């Protein structure tokens, strides 16, 4: 039911050569999310089960600062984004078994302006109204999440498909940015055209000019334009 326009599929249309900039420090060996402000402000966090810290690195991979989240334990942090001037949003919504009932997004004061090394988050708690069982049947394992963007005063989340047999879809949900408890609104879906779990969406980003969205899978990248 997708109404998005697929601009191109990297790997199918053109090859991209990436230059290695730096080796991440060992403490970030399970890095899961990233926000780039500039070459001195690259913020990263580890996946679930690690200490609840956010790390500021420079372009050389050197840690400049680390900030501890005091009121969350990093059950399964997966992705992070920012509105650019007021807040960072950190998704504690990893849900490998599709059985969590405590999904949330941490709303954190804008990290480049934070003077302290500790901070408390507000919580945007949410549910999927379509989910009726925890976990659902194998063919309905659509409720894991690893990708999120901030766009025009709202949060947009892209599901990680774990269906058996694998259906190939990612589902797009929308949430408000206000703290509280919300039902995520299902907006649309995108079929990767492939029937293997390696094509599940695990990251997302919006371009600085807000005109393109990138979705990342195991070794694939899709870029969308002309979207609503």
Buried (B, 14 or more C-beta within 10 A) or exposed (E): EBEBEEBEBBEEEEEEEEEEEEEEBEBBEEBBBBBBBEEEBBBBBBBBEBEBBBBBBBEEEEBEBBBEBEEBEBBBBBBBBBBEEEBBBBBBBBBBEBEBEEBBBBBBBBBBEBEEEEBEBBBBBBBBEBBEEEBBEEEBBBBBBBBBBBBEEEBBBBBBBBBEEBBBBBBBBBBBBEBEEBEBBBBBBBBBEEEEBEBBBBBBBBEEEEEBBBBBBEEBBBBBEEBE
